[in-house]
């Protein structure tokens, strides 16, 4: 099976009209040689170089389409906007949009993979749910892929490209909540946030949270001695340590963007989401560390809960040993 576009060659530059710097419409696509028994097609468009191709942190999904008809062999230019073929469905991309959002790399030249899958089934749409994430599409395609084809294009933003305020591409992130702990991932997340704001007038809301784990959890982490404790004696040093770490983190940013430090006491994932809502943020960068098995489990689950529940894009930064 082969996937092509008349608008760009394999590994060639994607024209600006198909990016967030232009009209932000989906490019025309054509395919051929689908295998016998194909019941539907799925298309995924993703960027594995986000946010910086020199140090990629994640794969960012720009478009997800499924249940394309088996007798089709193309998508016209702007199909995401003017209409998909009958029966086809758009899934959610990583901006939480059920449509195509074009390339908007914050740093460097990125690769964009257009991946077409021929399936031996149609994917069911759960009752009351009209959109799927890319992960859900991947899960439901498992064991049903007859063939797949890829077309890769590249894009780097023009040096003087001026983003439009109405768009929410990665280059549009102007209000970033940075939520980190104190391990290696804190440094990585801070470095990532600095790269994202290095050439734009952005605000970083640097959030540190602290709380006292109670009961068996606190005992296991070595934070609170058992069986009885003086909460006042413990709380003061915990707050002071959190404040000192926050001050040190602010100092790391130097002159990169505007940094607003925020210290909160409470459940970390709740406080981070509250700050994002209060500050009208458009991106959350969250770090999770692994000082011990239990701590890794607790803080990893917090970071992942933020990623699952936040209504805006989340970049999750892990330690290299996680």
N, C-alpha and C positions, 0 to 999 in steps of 0.2 A: 504494500500500500504506500502511496506517495502523497505528500501534502505540499502544496506550493501556493505562492501568491504572486500575482503580476506586479505587485507594488514593491517588492524587495527580494533580493537573491538570498539564498542560504548564507548565513553569517554576514549578510550585508546590513547597512544602516536602514532602520525603519524610518520612513518619511515622517516629517514633523506633524502632518495632519492626523496621524494615528496616535499621537502622544498628548499628554496633558499640556504641552506647550502650544499645541495647535487646536484642531477641531475636536480632538479626543473621541474620534469615531473608530470603530473596529475596521481593520483592513479586509479586503476581499480575500477569500481563501477557496482553493479548489483541491479536490482529492480524487484519486482513481485507484483501481485495482483492489477494491474491497473484497474480502473473501466471501465465498458462498456461505449462506446461513446467517449473514449479518441482519440483526433485527433493529439495531439503532446505533447511533454514534454518540460519543461524548467528546467534548473539546475542553482542554485546560490550557490556560495561558498563564505562565508564571516566570518569575525572576529569581534565579538562585543566587544572585549576587548582592542581595540587599543586606545592609544599606550601602556597603562599600565593597567593591569587588576585590580590593586588596586584603580585606578581612571580613568576608561575608559572615553574617550572623544567622540568617534565616532565608527561606524561600518565600517570596511574596506572591500571592495569587492575584492576578489582574482580571481574570474572566473564567467562568466555569459554565459550560452549557452541556445539557444531557438530553437524551431522547430526541436527538436529531433523526429525521426519518431515514430508513434504510435505502430508499430509492433516491436520496439526495446526493449531490456530489459537490456542493459549493455553499458558501455563505457570501452574500453580496456585501459590498462596502457599506459600513454603517448598520449592519444587520442588528446589532444590539440595540440601536436606537429606533430604527424604522420598522423592525419586526422580524422575529425569527420564523423559520418554517413552522407550519402547523404541527402542534404536538410537542415542539421543543420547549425546554425550560431553562431559564438562567438560574444558576446557583449564586450563593453569596461569595463575593471576592473578599480580600482582606481589608477593604475599607468598609465592609458590611453593606455593600451595594449589590443589588441583584442585577448587575449589568457589566458592561466593559468599562474599565478605567485604564487609560493608556499609560505608557512608560512615563515616569517622572523621577528619574534617579537623582538622589541628593548629591552623590559624589561619583565621578568617573563614568566610564562606559560600561553599561550592563548588558547582559544577554537575556533575551526574552524567548522562552520556549513555547511554541504553539504545538500542543500534543493532541493528536486525534486518535481515538480508540474505537475500533469496530467491535461491537458487543453482540453476543448471541441472545440478548434479552433486552427488554425495555425496563428501565428502573421505575419501581413503584413510587408514587408520591403519597407520603403519609397523610392521613386525613387531617385537614386543617393546616397542613404545612406545605407551602408552595415553593419554598426555597431550601436548598441543601448547601452545606459547606463543601469545600473541596475534599476534606477528610471523609465526609459522609459519602460523597460520590466514589472516592477511592475504595472505601469499604464495600459499597454495594456492587462495584464493578468486579471485585475480586472473584476469580474463577470464571469470569464471563468474557474475558478479552480474547478475541480471535486474532486480532492484529493491531498494530499501532504504527503511527508515522509521526515524525517530528519535523518542524521547520523552525530554525533559530534565526532571529534577527537581533540587531544590537541598536543601542541608542545612548547618546551622551547629550546632555542638555547644552544648547548654545550658550556661550559665555555670557551673553547679554540678554538671555531670555527672561522676560518679566512674567511671572506667574499671575494668573487671574484669581482674584479673591474668591470666586465662587467654587473653585476646584479644590479638592482635598487630597491632592497627590502628595507623595513623600516629600517633595520639595516645598510643600505648603505648610509644613509643620512649624508653627510659630509659637505655640504654647505647649510646652513639653513638661509633663510630670515625670521626674526622675526619682524612682523609689529604689533605694539600694540598702544592702546591709554592709558589713565591714570586711568581707572577704575579698578574694580575687575578683569575683564577679562585680563587686562594687567598683573596682578600678576599670574593669572592662566596660561596664555600663556607662560610667562617667566619660570614658574615652569616646564611646559611641555617641553619647549626647553632644560632646564637644564637636565631633565631626559633623553632626547634623546641623549645628547652628554656627559653624565656623564662618560662613559667608553671608549670613542673613541676620536681620534684626529680630531675634527670637527671645522669648522669656523661658527660662527653665525654673520650674517649681521643684526645688530639691527637698524631698520629703523623707524624714526619718521618723520612725515610729518606735515606741518602746512600751512594754507591758511586763508585768510580773507573772510568769507561768506559775500556777498554783497546784498543790496536791502532788500526785505521783509524777506528773509531767515535769513540774518544777524540780522535784527531787532528782529525777533522772538526768536533767540537763545540768545539775550542779549549780543552779541559780539560787534556789531557796533551800536552806537547811531544814531538815525535819527533826522533830515533829512540830516544834513551835518556833515562830519567828517574830521579830520586831519589824513590822511592815514599814514604819517610819525610817528605821535605820537602814533598811534595804532599798527603799524607794528613792531616797535622796541620791545615793551613789549611782543607781541605775540611770536616773534622769541626767545627772551630771556627765556620766560617760557618754550618753546619747548626744548631749549638747556639744561635747568636745569633738565627737566624731563628725557631727554635722558641720561644725566650724572648720574642721580640717578638710572636709569634702568641698565646702565652698571655696576654700583657698586653692584647691586643685584647678578650678576653672579659670583663674586669672581674669583675662579680659574677654573670654569667649561668651558673647551674649550677655543678657541680664539674668542674674541668678537670684531667686527669692527663696531663702531657706525657710522651711516649715517643720516644726517639731510637734508631733502629736503623740498622745498617749492613748492606747486603745488597740483593738484588733487591727493588725497591719492591712489586710486586704480591704476592710471597710474604710479605713482612714484614707488610703490611697485613692479609692474610688470617689470618696467624698471630696477630696481636694480636686480631683479631675473635674468633678461636676461644678464645684464652687468657682474654679478658675477658668471654666469653659475651655479646657485643654483639648487638643486635637491629636495627641500622641502620649502614650505611657511607655517609658522605658523602665523595666523592673529587673533587678538582679537577685539571684538566689544563690546561697553559698552552701558549703558542705563541711562544716567543721567537725561534725560527728554524724553517725548514722541517723540518730533521732532528730538532731537539728536539721539535717538535710531533708528528712521527710517532712518535718513541720514547715520549714520555710519554702521548700520546693512546692508543697501543696498550696501555700499562700500565693506564691507567684503564679502558679498555674490557675488558681481560682480567679485571680485578677485577669489573666489572659482569656479565660472562658467567659467571664461575666461583663467585662468592660464594653461599653457601647462604642468605643473608638479603637483604632489600631493599637496593638500592644507589641513591643519588641521585648522578648524574654531572653535575658543574658544569663548563661550558666557558667559555672567554673569549668575549667578544662577537665577536671577529674570527676565530673558528675556523669 
